[in-house]
Amino acid sequence: MALPRQARQASAEWLKPSTACLAISAQKFKTRKKAKIRCSDYRNLAPLTEAFLLFSQSIPSQNELGIIDPKAPTLELTVNGHDLTITQSPSVLSSNRAGGTTGAVVWKVTPMFAEWLASPTNIFARAGVLSTSSTVLELGCGVSALVGLALGPLVARYVLSDQPYVARFVEQNLGQNRRAAGGGGRPVARPSGKRGRGRGRPHPGALSSSSSSSSPGAAAAAAGGAAGSVAFHPLDWEADTPTHTLTGREDARSFDLVLGCDCVYNEALIPPFVQTCLDVCELRSAEGNLEASPVGRPPCVCVVAQQLRDPEIFEAWLREFCTRGFRAWRISDTELPEGLRSSDGFVIHVGVLQ
């Protein structure tokens, strides 16, 4: 991909290191602790320049487009020191399901992203964005529930969301790994409001968690504070509009983080995916208008992890993301473990509504 002269001239401007990390400055948001996140080597992004920089480097080829093993019904994975048995569905992957099948299997970026997020040294944990009081939503969770299994026990509430067609697999994975991961799970209320009739979307799965857990994490969360509550909520980007009921908590009407792991791969799904990210982040703004809501809460942070596959699709996503009001940064390779860096073919971007 050639970089136009106009973009080359602008590159020096876009590549200047930025200290505006996640836009959570005390001056703008008046947080109670007046905390700032020092995001070393974050970069304000121009979509075309960012695409060129990422795809002009040597990227290792990935077999099976980045699927760990498309034929195995189960995978044995270790995430955050926990040995997990993950059930997936090769038969669904190879089917002609109209709504798509890619969520039926586990993709390579997912366990690495889960491991990194669960680390106490990652930038969100150091900044206090991820803590035992955080409420987190994952979009397009797929069958594995891996990120929820890793991060759920460490936050107050973790909500997995996706289409319901892989519900039983996610429920199975939560159930058979809950003790190993040290977390809990409880059902969530019915879906959010409808946008209108949607076509369905070909991405990661869903679950309909109907069982409750008596694990220490879940019990502590139910008691009102400590981390450990993990649950699923059906959410179709093209048909549903996120509302505060997604949190599943009476004391929380918005999210601290919204996560998307390998959700950017199909150009047709970029607008509804970004719109859903926007809707979720705007719940925090709407909450701020309520008299009973905490004053000066920091904004919802959107985190998107993906494999570098197609420069045009990547650029289209980032352009849509920025056009819809997100200010975006890429997490520097120096903040990421080996295997999850851009030189390995994976990137993580952060967005905060302007």
GIPE-V873368 format. One record per residue. N is the residue number from 0. RES is the residue in three letters. PHI is phi in radians with two decimals (none if undefined). Layout:
((N & RES & PHI) (N & RES & PHI))
//
This chain:
((0 & MET & none) (1 & ALA & -1.41) (2 & LEU & -1.66) (3 & PRO & -1.02) (4 & ARG & -0.99) (5 & GLN & -1.06) (6 & ALA & -1.22) (7 & ARG & -1.09) (8 & GLN & -1.15) (9 & ALA & -1.48) (10 & SER & -1.06) (11 & ALA & -1.04) (12 & GLU & -1.19) (13 & TRP & -1.27) (14 & LEU & -1.60) (15 & LYS & -1.15) (16 & PRO & -1.00) (17 & SER & -2.01) (18 & THR & -1.77) (19 & ALA & -1.46) (20 & CYS & -1.49) (21 & LEU & 1.08) (22 & ALA & 1.00) (23 & ILE & -1.83) (24 & SER & -1.54) (25 & ALA & -1.12) (26 & GLN & -1.15) (27 & LYS & -1.49) (28 & PHE & -1.89) (29 & LYS & 0.91) (30 & THR & -1.15) (31 & ARG & -1.05) (32 & LYS & -1.58) (33 & LYS & 0.86) (34 & ALA & -1.56) (35 & LYS & -2.12) (36 & ILE & -1.72) (37 & ARG & -1.54) (38 & CYS & -1.69) (39 & SER & -1.10) (40 & ASP & 1.15) (41 & TYR & -1.27) (42 & ARG & -2.33) (43 & ASN & -1.24) (44 & LEU & -1.99) (45 & ALA & -1.78) (46 & PRO & -0.93) (47 & LEU & -1.15) (48 & THR & -1.12) (49 & GLU & -1.10) (50 & ALA & -1.08) (51 & PHE & -1.10) (52 & LEU & -1.06) (53 & LEU & -1.31) (54 & PHE & -1.58) (55 & SER & -1.47) (56 & GLN & -1.47) (57 & SER & -1.32) (58 & ILE & -1.98) (59 & PRO & -1.05) (60 & SER & -1.27) (61 & GLN & -2.04) (62 & ASN & -1.20) (63 & GLU & 0.99) (64 & LEU & 1.09) (65 & GLY & 1.89) (66 & ILE & -1.36) (67 & ILE & -1.10) (68 & ASP & -2.73) (69 & PRO & -1.27) (70 & LYS & -1.89) (71 & ALA & -1.46) (72 & PRO & -1.27) (73 & THR & -2.38) (74 & LEU & -2.21) (75 & GLU & -1.79) (76 & LEU & -2.21) (77 & THR & -2.00) (78 & VAL & -2.28) (79 & ASN & 0.98) (80 & GLY & 1.43) (81 & HIS & -1.92) (82 & ASP & -1.48) (83 & LEU & -2.08) (84 & THR & -1.90) (85 & ILE & -1.91) (86 & THR & -1.59) (87 & GLN & -2.31) (88 & SER & -2.32) (89 & PRO & -1.04) (90 & SER & -1.19) (91 & VAL & -1.17) (92 & LEU & -1.00) (93 & SER & -1.57) (94 & SER & -1.44) (95 & ASN & -1.83) (96 & ARG & -0.96) (97 & ALA & -1.10) (98 & GLY & -1.43) (99 & GLY & 1.80) (100 & THR & -2.37) (101 & THR & -1.16) (102 & GLY & -1.38) (103 & ALA & -1.40) (104 & VAL & -2.31) (105 & VAL & -1.73) (106 & TRP & -1.77) (107 & LYS & -1.04) (108 & VAL & -1.20) (109 & THR & -1.10) (110 & PRO & -1.12) (111 & MET & -1.20) (112 & PHE & -1.12) (113 & ALA & -1.10) (114 & GLU & -1.07) (115 & TRP & -1.17) (116 & LEU & -1.12) (117 & ALA & -1.40) (118 & SER & -1.29) (119 & PRO & -1.22) (120 & THR & -1.74) (121 & ASN & -1.20) (122 & ILE & -1.10) (123 & PHE & -1.28) (124 & ALA & -1.19) (125 & ARG & -1.10) (126 & ALA & -1.49) (127 & GLY & 1.51) (128 & VAL & -1.22) (129 & LEU & -1.82) (130 & SER & -2.68) (131 & THR & -1.19) (132 & SER & -1.80) (133 & SER & -1.37) (134 & THR & -2.02) (135 & VAL & -2.18) (136 & LEU & -2.08) (137 & GLU & -1.91) (138 & LEU & -1.65) (139 & GLY & 1.03) (140 & CYS & -1.21) (141 & GLY & 1.29) (142 & VAL & -1.26) (143 & SER & -1.32) (144 & ALA & 1.02) (145 & LEU & -1.07) (146 & VAL & -1.15) (147 & GLY & -1.14) (148 & LEU & -1.12) (149 & ALA & -1.38) (150 & LEU & -1.64) (151 & GLY & -0.92) (152 & PRO & -1.16) (153 & LEU & -1.77) (154 & VAL & -2.20) (155 & ALA & -1.25) (156 & ARG & -2.65) (157 & TYR & -2.17) (158 & VAL & -1.93) (159 & LEU & -1.50) (160 & SER & -2.49) (161 & ASP & 3.10) (162 & GLN & -1.22) (163 & PRO & -1.39) (164 & TYR & -1.23) (165 & VAL & -1.97) (166 & ALA & -0.95) (167 & ARG & -1.15) (168 & PHE & -1.23) (169 & VAL & -1.17) (170 & GLU & -1.07) (171 & GLN & -1.11) (172 & ASN & -1.18) (173 & LEU & -1.13) (174 & GLY & -1.14) (175 & GLN & -1.40) (176 & ASN & -2.06) (177 & ARG & -1.06) (178 & ARG & -1.18) (179 & ALA & -1.11) (180 & ALA & -1.43) (181 & GLY & 1.42) (182 & GLY & -2.08) (183 & GLY & -2.26) (184 & GLY & -2.62) (185 & ARG & -2.42) (186 & PRO & -1.21) (187 & VAL & -2.03) (188 & ALA & -1.15) (189 & ARG & -1.16) (190 & PRO & -1.01) (191 & SER & -1.24) (192 & GLY & -1.10) (193 & LYS & -1.51) (194 & ARG & -1.38) (195 & GLY & 2.45) (196 & ARG & -1.16) (197 & GLY & -1.90) (198 & ARG & -1.42) (199 & GLY & 1.46) (200 & ARG & -2.42) (201 & PRO & -1.43) (202 & HIS & -2.55) (203 & PRO & -0.42) (204 & GLY & -1.12) (205 & ALA & -2.85) (206 & LEU & -2.71) (207 & SER & -2.17) (208 & SER & -1.27) (209 & SER & -1.94) (210 & SER & -1.86) (211 & SER & -1.83) (212 & SER & -2.15) (213 & SER & -1.80) (214 & SER & -1.13) (215 & PRO & -0.97) (216 & GLY & -1.12) (217 & ALA & -1.19) (218 & ALA & -1.09) (219 & ALA & -1.15) (220 & ALA & -1.14) (221 & ALA & -1.13) (222 & ALA & -1.31) (223 & GLY & 2.04) (224 & GLY & -2.91) (225 & ALA & -1.14) (226 & ALA & -1.37) (227 & GLY & 2.38) (228 & SER & -1.67) (229 & VAL & -2.16) (230 & ALA & -2.67) (231 & PHE & -1.98) (232 & HIS & -2.43) (233 & PRO & -1.13) (234 & LEU & -2.68) (235 & ASP & -1.78) (236 & TRP & -1.02) (237 & GLU & -1.50) (238 & ALA & -2.03) (239 & ASP & -1.94) (240 & THR & -1.91) (241 & PRO & -1.06) (242 & THR & -2.26) (243 & HIS & -1.12) (244 & THR & -1.15) (245 & LEU & -1.05) (246 & THR & -1.16) (247 & GLY & 1.20) (248 & ARG & -2.25) (249 & GLU & -1.24) (250 & ASP & -1.65) (251 & ALA & -2.46) (252 & ARG & -1.98) (253 & SER & -2.73) (254 & PHE & -1.98) (255 & ASP & -1.47) (256 & LEU & -2.37) (257 & VAL & -2.16) (258 & LEU & -2.01) (259 & GLY & -2.35) (260 & CYS & -2.03) (261 & ASP & 0.99) (262 & CYS & -1.71) (263 & VAL & -1.82) (264 & TYR & -2.66) (265 & ASN & -2.28) (266 & GLU & -1.05) (267 & ALA & -1.16) (268 & LEU & -1.63) (269 & ILE & -1.08) (270 & PRO & -1.02) (271 & PRO & -1.17) (272 & PHE & -1.13) (273 & VAL & -1.14) (274 & GLN & -1.07) (275 & THR & -1.15) (276 & CYS & -1.00) (277 & LEU & -1.09) (278 & ASP & -1.05) (279 & VAL & -1.15) (280 & CYS & -1.14) (281 & GLU & -1.26) (282 & LEU & -1.05) (283 & ARG & -1.19) (284 & SER & -1.13) (285 & ALA & -1.14) (286 & GLU & -1.11) (287 & GLY & -1.15) (288 & ASN & -1.50) (289 & LEU & -1.56) (290 & GLU & -1.09) (291 & ALA & -1.46) (292 & SER & -1.43) (293 & PRO & -1.04) (294 & VAL & -1.57) (295 & GLY & 1.28) (296 & ARG & -1.26) (297 & PRO & -1.18) (298 & PRO & -1.25) (299 & CYS & -1.21) (300 & VAL & -1.81) (301 & CYS & -1.77) (302 & VAL & -2.13) (303 & VAL & -2.12) (304 & ALA & -1.84) (305 & GLN & -2.75) (306 & GLN & -1.58) (307 & LEU & -1.39) (308 & ARG & -2.06) (309 & ASP & -2.26) (310 & PRO & -1.10) (311 & GLU & -1.22) (312 & ILE & -1.17) (313 & PHE & -1.05) (314 & GLU & -1.09) (315 & ALA & -1.08) (316 & TRP & -1.12) (317 & LEU & -1.14) (318 & ARG & -1.14) (319 & GLU & -1.10) (320 & PHE & -1.03) (321 & CYS & -1.29) (322 & THR & -1.11) (323 & ARG & -1.40) (324 & GLY & 1.98) (325 & PHE & -1.52) (326 & ARG & -1.65) (327 & ALA & -2.06) (328 & TRP & -2.38) (329 & ARG & -1.74) (330 & ILE & -1.29) (331 & SER & -1.09) (332 & ASP & -1.03) (333 & THR & -1.19) (334 & GLU & -1.60) (335 & LEU & -1.96) (336 & PRO & -1.33) (337 & GLU & -1.04) (338 & GLY & 1.82) (339 & LEU & -1.96) (340 & ARG & -1.61) (341 & SER & -1.08) (342 & SER & -1.19) (343 & ASP & -1.64) (344 & GLY & 1.71) (345 & PHE & -2.31) (346 & VAL & -2.45) (347 & ILE & -2.25) (348 & HIS & -2.01) (349 & VAL & -2.12) (350 & GLY & -2.31) (351 & VAL & -2.31) (352 & LEU & -1.09) (353 & GLN & -1.33))
//
